[in-house]
């Protein structure tokens, strides 16, 4: 990989503190772009002053002809746009060739979530008679009650939990800290778990959630826990911890929460990221209207005829 690309990858990894998964995705997309540029210049170096919008459109045409979905092309373009902004900012290029390149539009896939009527059933599944069951219930309650990411939950420490104030302190993406309120049910389950945790945790371990061995939990262990309980109740395809994050946001929106408040609770940088949940909220309102309004069936019937 050329120096310019390596410098950018270091920038997003160490200064912007992107997740490892995002860094790898950017690196993969930029390697493909680099390969295209090297083929174009037919030499071992890239002449950046000749990399213009027409050349980038040629790259786009190749991506389109390869049968890639618009979503995948948009992701690659996002990586290239970020790269050229970095190049322009540090003076490596005089002008940004990506400024007039439009990202292809695509239908955003609505995230899956657990319907409200199944939440209590899921929470009742873990056993209250052993350490692992009590811990699992606390994990489920915290995911659903706060909307935290998997990495955020794993890295919670005892000092991050302020149960007397019904709050937790989370370190999110980009090392940004946020404080999230937690409900009565989650507080009760965490207290039960903490009472059992002291009998298992290693003396030097300060992380909130631990294995029966006393060591800090790892991502795959928590993914298995969430999948184990979700698959017993719901038939949604995705049964990962992220589904509970989507469920948290969706249920808030369905109950009329302000989208800006939901954005802050989730730790989103841009409001546009949170707006996906407005579509789910509208679908929810439509279903309520269809079930409850006397004229709904007649109106829906007319719409089908149009």
C-alpha positions as CSV (number, residue, x, y, z in Angstrom):
1,X,0.0,0.0,0.0
2,X,1.3,3.4,-1.0
3,X,2.5,5.9,1.7
4,X,-0.6,8.2,1.2
5,X,-3.0,5.3,1.9
6,X,-1.0,4.1,4.9
7,X,-0.9,7.5,6.4
8,X,-4.7,7.8,6.1
9,X,-5.2,4.4,7.6
10,X,-3.0,5.4,10.6
11,X,-5.0,8.6,10.9
12,X,-8.4,6.9,11.1
13,X,-7.0,4.2,13.4
14,X,-5.1,6.3,15.9
15,X,-6.4,9.8,15.7
16,X,-10.0,9.3,14.7
17,X,-10.1,6.0,16.7
18,X,-12.3,4.1,14.2
19,X,-13.3,0.6,15.2
20,X,-11.0,-2.2,14.0
21,X,-13.8,-3.5,11.7
22,X,-14.2,-0.1,10.1
23,X,-10.4,0.3,9.6
24,X,-10.2,-3.1,7.9
25,X,-13.2,-2.2,5.6
26,X,-11.6,1.1,4.6
27,X,-8.3,-0.6,4.0
28,X,-9.9,-3.2,1.7
29,X,-11.8,-0.6,-0.3
30,X,-8.7,1.6,-0.7
31,X,-6.5,-1.3,-1.8
32,X,-9.0,-1.9,-4.6
33,X,-8.9,1.8,-5.6
34,X,-5.1,1.8,-5.4
35,X,-4.9,-1.2,-7.7
36,X,-7.1,0.6,-10.2
37,X,-4.9,3.7,-10.1
38,X,-1.7,1.7,-10.6
39,X,-3.2,-0.1,-13.6
40,X,-4.3,3.3,-15.0
41,X,-0.8,4.9,-14.7
42,X,0.9,1.7,-15.7
43,X,3.7,2.2,-13.3
44,X,4.6,1.7,-9.7
45,X,3.6,5.1,-8.6
46,X,0.4,7.3,-8.6
47,X,0.5,10.8,-10.0
48,X,-2.0,12.4,-7.7
49,X,-2.3,15.7,-9.7
50,X,-3.8,13.6,-12.5
51,X,-6.3,11.8,-10.4
52,X,-9.4,13.8,-11.3
53,X,-13.2,13.3,-11.2
54,X,-13.2,11.7,-14.7
55,X,-10.7,9.0,-13.5
56,X,-12.8,8.4,-10.4
57,X,-15.9,8.0,-12.6
58,X,-14.1,5.4,-14.6
59,X,-13.5,3.5,-11.3
60,X,-17.2,3.8,-10.6
61,X,-18.1,2.4,-14.0
62,X,-16.0,-0.6,-13.3
63,X,-17.7,-1.2,-9.9
64,X,-21.1,-0.8,-11.6
65,X,-20.2,-3.3,-14.3
66,X,-19.0,-5.8,-11.8
67,X,-22.5,-6.2,-10.5
68,X,-21.9,-4.8,-7.1
69,X,-24.9,-3.6,-5.2
70,X,-25.4,0.2,-4.8
71,X,-24.9,-0.1,-1.0
72,X,-21.4,-1.7,-1.5
73,X,-20.5,1.0,-4.1
74,X,-21.6,3.7,-1.7
75,X,-19.5,2.3,1.1
76,X,-16.4,2.2,-1.2
77,X,-17.1,5.8,-2.2
78,X,-17.4,6.9,1.4
79,X,-13.9,5.5,2.1
80,X,-12.4,7.3,-1.0
81,X,-14.2,10.5,-0.1
82,X,-12.7,10.4,3.4
83,X,-9.3,9.6,2.0
84,X,-9.3,12.6,-0.4
85,X,-10.6,15.0,2.4
86,X,-7.5,13.8,4.4
87,X,-5.2,14.4,1.4
88,X,-6.6,17.8,0.7
89,X,-6.5,18.8,4.4
90,X,-2.8,17.9,4.8
91,X,-1.8,19.6,1.5
92,X,-1.0,16.5,-0.5
93,X,-3.4,17.6,-3.3
94,X,-4.5,21.1,-4.2
95,X,-8.1,20.3,-4.9
96,X,-10.5,17.5,-3.9
97,X,-11.7,15.5,-7.0
98,X,-14.5,13.9,-5.0
99,X,-16.4,17.2,-4.4
100,X,-18.7,16.7,-7.4
101,X,-19.0,12.9,-7.3
102,X,-22.4,11.9,-6.1
103,X,-23.0,8.8,-4.0
104,X,-25.5,6.4,-5.6
105,X,-28.8,6.3,-3.9
106,X,-30.0,3.0,-2.4
107,X,-32.9,1.8,-0.2
108,X,-31.7,1.7,3.4
109,X,-32.5,-1.7,5.0
110,X,-34.7,-1.2,8.0
111,X,-33.0,-2.8,11.1
112,X,-34.7,-5.8,12.8
113,X,-36.0,-5.4,16.3
114,X,-37.8,-7.4,19.0
115,X,-41.5,-6.6,19.2
116,X,-42.5,-5.2,22.6
117,X,-44.8,-8.1,23.5
118,X,-41.8,-10.5,23.6
119,X,-39.5,-8.5,25.8
120,X,-40.8,-9.8,29.2
121,X,-40.7,-13.4,27.8
122,X,-37.0,-13.0,26.9
123,X,-36.1,-11.4,30.3
124,X,-37.7,-14.3,32.2
125,X,-35.7,-17.0,30.5
126,X,-32.3,-16.7,32.4
127,X,-32.3,-18.7,35.6
128,X,-32.3,-16.8,38.9
129,X,-30.7,-19.8,40.7
130,X,-27.1,-19.5,39.4
131,X,-24.4,-17.0,38.7
132,X,-24.5,-17.3,34.9
133,X,-28.3,-16.9,34.7
134,X,-28.3,-13.8,37.0
135,X,-25.4,-12.3,34.9
136,X,-27.2,-13.1,31.6
137,X,-30.4,-11.4,32.8
138,X,-28.4,-8.3,33.8
139,X,-26.7,-8.3,30.3
140,X,-30.1,-8.5,28.5
141,X,-31.6,-5.8,30.7
142,X,-28.7,-3.5,30.1
143,X,-28.6,-4.0,26.4
144,X,-32.4,-3.4,26.1
145,X,-32.5,-0.7,28.8
146,X,-29.7,1.5,27.5
147,X,-29.1,0.7,23.8
148,X,-25.3,0.3,24.3
149,X,-23.1,-1.3,21.8
150,X,-21.5,-4.7,22.4
151,X,-18.0,-3.1,22.8
152,X,-19.4,-0.5,25.2
153,X,-21.0,-3.1,27.4
154,X,-17.9,-5.3,27.5
155,X,-15.7,-2.4,28.6
156,X,-18.0,-1.2,31.4
157,X,-16.2,-1.1,34.7
158,X,-17.6,-1.0,38.2
159,X,-16.8,2.7,38.4
160,X,-19.0,3.3,35.3
161,X,-22.1,2.1,37.1
162,X,-23.9,4.8,39.2
163,X,-26.8,2.8,40.4
164,X,-27.8,5.3,43.1
165,X,-28.4,7.8,40.4
166,X,-29.8,5.3,37.8
167,X,-27.0,6.2,35.4
168,X,-24.1,4.5,33.6
169,X,-21.1,6.2,32.0
170,X,-20.1,4.7,28.6
171,X,-17.0,5.2,26.4
172,X,-18.3,5.1,22.8
173,X,-16.8,5.4,19.4
174,X,-14.0,7.9,19.0
175,X,-13.4,7.7,22.8
176,X,-16.4,9.9,23.3
177,X,-18.0,9.6,26.7
178,X,-21.8,9.7,27.3
179,X,-24.0,9.2,30.3
180,X,-27.1,7.1,29.9
181,X,-30.1,6.7,32.3
182,X,-31.1,3.1,33.2
183,X,-34.5,1.9,34.4
184,X,-35.6,0.3,37.7
185,X,-35.6,-3.2,36.2
186,X,-32.0,-3.0,35.0
187,X,-30.8,-1.5,38.3
188,X,-32.4,-4.4,40.2
189,X,-30.8,-7.0,38.0
190,X,-27.4,-5.4,38.1
191,X,-27.6,-5.3,41.9
192,X,-28.5,-9.0,42.0
193,X,-25.6,-9.7,39.7
194,X,-23.1,-7.6,41.7
195,X,-24.0,-9.6,44.8
196,X,-23.0,-12.8,43.1
197,X,-20.1,-11.4,41.1
198,X,-18.0,-10.8,44.2
199,X,-17.8,-14.6,44.7
200,X,-16.3,-15.2,41.2
201,X,-14.4,-12.2,40.1
202,X,-10.6,-12.1,40.2
203,X,-9.1,-9.5,42.6
204,X,-7.5,-7.5,39.8
205,X,-10.5,-7.5,37.4
206,X,-12.5,-4.3,37.4
207,X,-14.8,-4.9,34.4
208,X,-18.4,-5.2,35.3
209,X,-19.3,-8.4,33.4
210,X,-17.1,-11.5,34.0
211,X,-17.0,-15.1,33.1
212,X,-17.5,-17.8,35.7
213,X,-13.7,-18.0,35.7
214,X,-13.6,-14.5,37.0
215,X,-12.0,-13.0,33.9
216,X,-13.5,-10.2,31.7
217,X,-16.0,-11.4,29.2
218,X,-15.2,-11.4,25.4
219,X,-17.4,-10.5,22.5
220,X,-18.2,-14.0,21.3
221,X,-19.4,-15.1,24.8
222,X,-21.9,-12.2,24.9
223,X,-23.0,-12.8,21.4
224,X,-23.7,-16.4,22.2
225,X,-25.7,-15.4,25.4
226,X,-27.9,-13.0,23.5
227,X,-28.5,-15.5,20.6
228,X,-29.3,-18.2,23.1
229,X,-32.2,-16.4,24.6
230,X,-33.6,-14.5,21.5
231,X,-33.8,-17.7,19.5
232,X,-36.2,-19.2,22.0
233,X,-38.7,-16.4,21.6
234,X,-38.5,-14.5,18.3
235,X,-38.1,-15.6,14.7
236,X,-36.2,-12.6,13.4
237,X,-33.1,-13.5,11.3
238,X,-30.6,-11.4,13.3
239,X,-30.2,-12.4,16.9
240,X,-27.2,-10.4,17.8
241,X,-26.7,-7.8,20.6
242,X,-27.1,-5.1,18.1
243,X,-30.7,-6.2,17.6
244,X,-31.4,-5.2,21.3
245,X,-29.8,-1.8,20.5
246,X,-32.2,-1.4,17.6
247,X,-35.0,-2.6,19.8
248,X,-34.2,0.1,22.4
249,X,-34.3,2.9,19.8
250,X,-37.4,1.6,18.1
251,X,-39.4,1.3,21.2
252,X,-38.4,4.8,22.3
253,X,-39.4,6.2,19.0
254,X,-42.7,4.3,19.0
255,X,-43.5,5.8,22.4
256,X,-42.9,9.3,21.1
257,X,-39.4,10.0,22.2
258,X,-37.7,13.0,20.6
259,X,-35.3,11.9,17.8
260,X,-32.5,14.1,19.1
261,X,-32.7,12.6,22.5
262,X,-32.5,9.1,20.9
263,X,-29.5,10.2,18.9
264,X,-27.7,11.3,22.1
265,X,-28.6,8.1,24.0
266,X,-27.3,6.0,21.1
267,X,-24.1,8.0,20.8
268,X,-24.7,8.8,17.1
269,X,-22.6,11.6,15.7
270,X,-25.1,12.6,13.0
271,X,-28.9,12.8,13.2
272,X,-29.1,11.2,9.8
273,X,-27.9,7.9,11.4
274,X,-30.8,8.0,13.9
275,X,-33.4,8.9,11.3
276,X,-33.7,5.2,10.2
277,X,-35.8,4.7,13.3
278,X,-38.4,7.2,12.1
279,X,-39.4,4.8,9.3
280,X,-40.0,2.1,11.9
281,X,-42.0,4.5,14.0
282,X,-44.2,5.4,11.0
283,X,-44.8,1.7,10.2
284,X,-45.8,1.2,13.8
285,X,-48.3,4.1,13.6
286,X,-49.7,2.7,10.4
287,X,-50.3,-0.7,12.0
288,X,-52.0,0.9,15.0
289,X,-54.2,3.0,12.6
290,X,-55.1,0.0,10.5
291,X,-56.2,-1.9,13.6
292,X,-58.0,0.8,15.5
293,X,-59.5,3.4,13.1
294,X,-63.1,2.6,12.0
295,X,-62.4,3.9,8.5
296,X,-59.0,2.3,8.1
297,X,-60.1,-0.9,6.3
298,X,-62.2,1.1,3.8
299,X,-59.4,3.5,3.1
300,X,-56.8,0.7,2.8
301,X,-59.2,-1.1,0.4
302,X,-59.5,2.0,-1.8
303,X,-55.7,2.4,-1.8
304,X,-55.3,-1.2,-3.1
305,X,-57.7,-0.5,-6.0
306,X,-55.8,2.6,-7.1
